[in-house]
Amino acid sequence: MKSAAEQYSLITRGIDQVVPADEFRKKLDHAVAVGKPLRVKYGIDPTGIDVHLGHTVPLRKLRLFQELGHKAVLIIGNYTALVGDPSGRDQARQRLTEDQVEKNALDYITQVGKVIDLSKAEVRYNGEWFSKYRFLDVLALAGKITLQRMLERDDFTNRYKAGTAIYLHECLYPLMQGQDSVEIRADVELGGSEQLFSLMAGRDLQKDAGQEPQVCLTLPILRGLDGVRRMGKSLGNYIGVGEIPYEQFAKTMSIPDDLMLEWFELLTNLQKVEILQLLDVAKTHPLEAKKHLGKEIVRFYHGEEQANKAAQEWSRRFSNRQDPSEIPEVVVPRAQAASGIAAAKLLVLLDFAKSNNDARRLIQGGGVTLGPDREKVADPNLLVQLGDGLIVRVGSRRVARARLD
């Protein structure tokens, strides 16, 4: 086990806050002195089907704790997901059903396993204890915090001032997250910077239960592909850890240049000196620096060979303006297209657009091209002849070969 000082230096790289820092140093000192690993908690709610790179910021830190010899405790929040985390939200989340949460959770563990070592982790579902709660237990938990304390949350304060509804079930969320820490006796909890209130609730509940309170480590919120808003499934500006290598690489290549520093620091294992060297390269050759970032991300989830292949495929399509080496084929019913088919309708049949209106917007945006000469489509009503197989492109990443049955 590395010394406590070395561990502190490694763990706090890229950290937003350590609360309280002096307690964390003491916990590390004690863990090294007696050879007893810390129990490090991270909770994730299965509110969607994809674990994305935003989730991996704390997950990568959890992996580091594992590599330093500590115990990772992963909480799958199948019951907190039914409430919905209000942290950083300007309105209540849409409520999920138990069936939706159960379905979403099925693939979460597999995806999380791409980041942390599940064979050495303790994986718990918080339904293990919350499913046994009686109404009296809920009342007892609710009695551990005041309304005034709850309104200290910035998100609730802002919603209160704006006249936006704050529902009582949302107030249970930080208490439930805090109770998770009591149940698994956490020494450290990881979370996003907007979650500090809920992490601190865990300290309070542990003290009330006679436990030594956890230390709270918060991490920056990763901005998504647009470079502005936080990465999120609902915003569609994310990269999923389960996506194929090419999609991960191509999406990385689409980010704004000024996002590279943040992504290098939060999504790679590169040392500070290496990152600074790459940012120097980015001043004159931003594309080369971004390619390095894309390969680092793909390498972590798919390995060196797939990272190289993804980079080569991207160059084929973008630098050399060639089509993908493998183009999916879609069969179009002859009855609908024998004498030609409207361009907008074709995009819907190819699943490039959800509706004719959506297809028209894509065409009007100038991103739709046809055939080997990449003829640009300007008219949504243009009659398109499919022949023996016509290559249809929307933008630079979506390509299909349309063929009559």
N, C-alpha and C positions, 0 to 999 in steps of 0.2 A: 504494500500500500504506500502511495506517495505521501510525503509529509503534508501536514495540514495546510501549511503556507502554500505549497505547490498546488494543492487541490483548490484552495480558495482562489488563487490566481486563474486557474483554468476555468472553474465554474462561473466566476463572475464576469468572464469575457462576454460582452454583448448583453449583459443583464441590465434591465431597466432600474429595478430597486431590489435591495436586500433588507428585509424588515423583520427583526432588528439585526443589523450587521454584526454587532458584538456577540449576540447569541449564536449566530451562525458560526463564527470563529470558534466559540467554546464547544459547540457540538462537533465540529470537525476535529478539534484537539482531542476531545474525549474519545471519538470514534477511532482515531489513530492510536491513542494511548492504550485502549483496552481491546482493540481489534474487533470492535463491534460495528457493523455497517449501519448507516443511517437508513431509515425507511422514508423513501422519497416518493411523494404522491403526485400523480397527475390524473385529472379526470377529463373524460371526453364524452360528450352527449351525442348519441347517434341520431342527429336531426336530419341527416341526408344520407345518400349512399356513398359519397366520396369523401375520403380523407385527403385534404389538399395540403400544399406546401405551407400554408399559414399554420396549420395544426402542427407541422413538423418542427417549428421553432422551439416550443417547449419539449416536444418529443426527442429532438436531437440532444437537448440538454439532459433529458432523462437518460438517454443512451450514454452520455458522458459520465453521469453518476454511476451507471452500471460498470463502465470501463474502469472507474476508480475504485470499484469493489463494494459499492453500496447496493441496497435493495430497491429496485423499482417496483412501485405499487400502482398499477393502472386501474383506475375506476371507470367502468363503462356505465355511464349514467342513464340506465334505462328508465329510472323513475324521475330523475331531475329533467330528463328530456320531455317528460309529460308536462312539466311546468314551463320550461323554456327560460334560459338565462337572460335576464333583463340588462346585463352589463353592457354599457355603451349604446343602448337602444333608445330611440326617441319615441317608440311606441311598443305595445305588447306584441310578442311573437304569436304567430298563428299556432293554435293548440294542435298537437299531434295525438293520434290515437295509439293505444297499446299495440295494435297490429302494425301500424306504420313504424313505430319505434323498433319492434321486434324484427321486422323485415330489414330495416336500415342497419341494425346491429350485426346481421349475419356476416357481412363482409368486412366490417370494421376491424376485427381482430387480425384478419389476414393482411389488410393494408397497413395497420400499425406495426405488424411484424416485419415490414420492410425497413423500419426505422430502429426499433428497439429489439433486444434479444428476448423474445417471449419465453424461451426455455428457462431463463433465469429471472423472469418477472413474476410477480404475484398479480393475477388478474381477478378483479372482483366486480360484480354487478351490484349497484346500490339497491336494487330491488330485493337483494338478499336480506336486508334489514327493513327497508321502508314498506315492503309488502306485508310485514307483520304488524305494522302500526295500527293501533286502535285510535279512535277519535280522541280519547283522553291523552294518548301519546302525542298527537298532533298539537293539542292544546298546550301540553307541557313544553313542547319545543317552541311554539309561538310565544310562550311567556318568557322566553329568554332574551328578547330584544324589545326595545320600545319603538313606537312609531316615530318619535323624534330622531332616534338613532338611524332608523331606516331612511328618513328624509335627508340625512346627511349625504346620501349617495348623490353624486352629480347628476346622474341620469334621471333619478326620481325627482330631484329638485327642479331640473329643467322642465320635465314633463308637468310637474305641479304648477310651475309659473306659467307655462304655456296653455294650461287648461286641458292637457292631454291625459286621457284616462290612465290611472295606475290601479291595476287589479290586485285584490288581496292575495290571490294565489302566487303572484310574482314576488311578493314579500317573503314567501316561504323558500324561494330558491337559495339565497345565501345561507339560510339556516340548514337546509338540506345538504348543501355542499360542505358546510362546517361540520355537520354531524358525520359525514363520510370520514373526516379526519379523526373524529373520536373513535369511530368503529374500527379503523385500521391502525390507530395509534401512530399517526404520521409525525415524523421529525421535521420534514421539509415538505412544502407544497409549491408546485410550479403552476404558473398561470399567466395570462396576458396582462398587460399593464392596466387594462380597464377592470380587471377582476380583483383588485387589491381589497376592496370592501368584503367580498365573499371569503377571500383567503384569511383576512383578519377575523372574520366571524368564526372561523375554525379555531383560531387561537383562544378566543373567548370561551367557546364551548368546551375546549379541552381543559382550560383552567377550571371551569365549572365542574367538569368530570374528575378533577383531581389529577389530570395528566400534565406532563411538561408540555408547554405550548409549542406548536410548530413554528418554524421560520418560514416567512413568505418570500419567494423569489418570483418577481414578475419580469416578463420579457416584452420587448417591443412588439407592436402589432405590425405584421408584414403587409405592405401595400401590394395590391394585386396588379394584374397585367396593365391596367390603365395608368398606373403610377400615382393615383390619387386616392382612391378608396381602399379600405382594408380588403384583403383577399377574402372572398366569400362565395359560397355556392349560389346563394340567392342573387348575387350580383353578376354571376357568370364570368368573373375576371380571375379565374383560378387555374392552377395546374394540379391535377389529381396525382397522388403517388402511384395509383394503379394504371395510369395512362401509358400507352405504348411509347417507346423511346422517341420516335420521330415527333409525336405530338408534344412531348415534354420539351424537346429541343426547339422545335419551331415556335412554340408559344414563348419560350424564353427569349428567342431572337426578336420577338415583337415588342418587348418592353421598352419604355423610354430609357435613354442613355443614363439619365440622372438617377435611375433606380438601381444601377449596378452595384454601387458601394453597399447599399442596404442588403441586397441579395447575396453578395459575396460574403458579407459578415454573418448573416443569419442562416444561410442555406448551404454553406460549404465548410470544410475543415481546413481551409487555407490559412496560413499564418498571416499576421498583419503585414509583414514585410512583403509577402507575395501579393497580397491584395493591393498594396500601394504601388507595386511595380506594374500590375495589370491596369490600374487606374491611370498610370502614366501613359501606358500604351493607348488607353481609351481616348486620351486627349487628341491623338492624331489618327488612330485606327480603332474607332469604337466597335466596328464590326468584329475585329479580331478578338478584342477583350470579351465581347458578348458571346462569341463562339466558345471561348474558354469557359465562361460561366455555364453555358448550355451543356457542355460536355461534363463539367463537374456534377451538375444536377443529375443528368442521365446516368452517369457512372455510378452514383450512389445507389440508385434503384435497380439498374439493369446490368451494370458491369462495363468494363473497358471496351470490349468488342462492340456492344450495342451502342455505346456512346460515339464511337468512331463511325459506325454505319449511319447513325442518325445525322451526324454532321455532314457526311458525304451525300446523303440523300437530300439534305437541305440545299447543299451547293448545286446539286443536279437541278433542282426545281427553281432555285432563285438566281444563283449566279449565272447558270447556263440556260435558264429558262426552259428546262426540259420537264416533261411530265413525270410523275412517280414511276418507279420501276415496276410497281404492281398497281394496276388500276382496277378498282372494284367494278363489276359489271352489273347493270340493272336492266332487267327485261321489261319492256313496255308493251302492254297489250296492243296487238296489231289493229284491233277494232277502234282504238282511240287515236292511233297515229299513222295509219297507213297512207293517208294523203297529206300528212303534215300535222304538226301539233303546235299550239301556241307556246311561245317560249316560257311564259309565266306558268302555264299548266305543266310544262315539262319539269320545271324546277320543283314543283310540288310532288310530282310522281317520283322524282329522284330523291325525295326527302331532303332537299336543300332548302326548302321553304315550307312553313306550316300552312300557308294559305296563299291564294292568288295575290292578295294585297301585300303580303310579306315578299312574294316573288317580284312583284312590281318594284318594290323599294330596292331590292338587290340589283335589279336591272338598271334602274334609274341612277343607282350609285356607281355604275360603270364597272362593276366587278365581274360580269358574266361574259365568258368567251366560249367559242365553239371551234372544234376541229383542229387539225394540225397547224393551220395558219393563225389560230387564236383570234378569230373574227369576233369583234366586240358586238354584243347585243345591246341595241339602244331602244328597241320597241318591244314591249311586253307581249304584243299581239303578233309578232313575227312568226310566220309558219315555218317550223323547223323540220327538215327532212332527216330522218334517222339513218336510213340506208343500212349498211352492214354493221354499223356500230359507230356512233358519234361520241367523241370525247367532249364532255361538258364540264366547265370549270366555274366555280364561284370563289372569287378571291384567289388566294394562293395555296390554300390548304385543302379545299374540298374539290375533288375530281372524281368523275365517274364516267363509265362508258355506257351509253344508252343504246339498247339493241331491241329491235322488234322481235316478238316471239314467233 
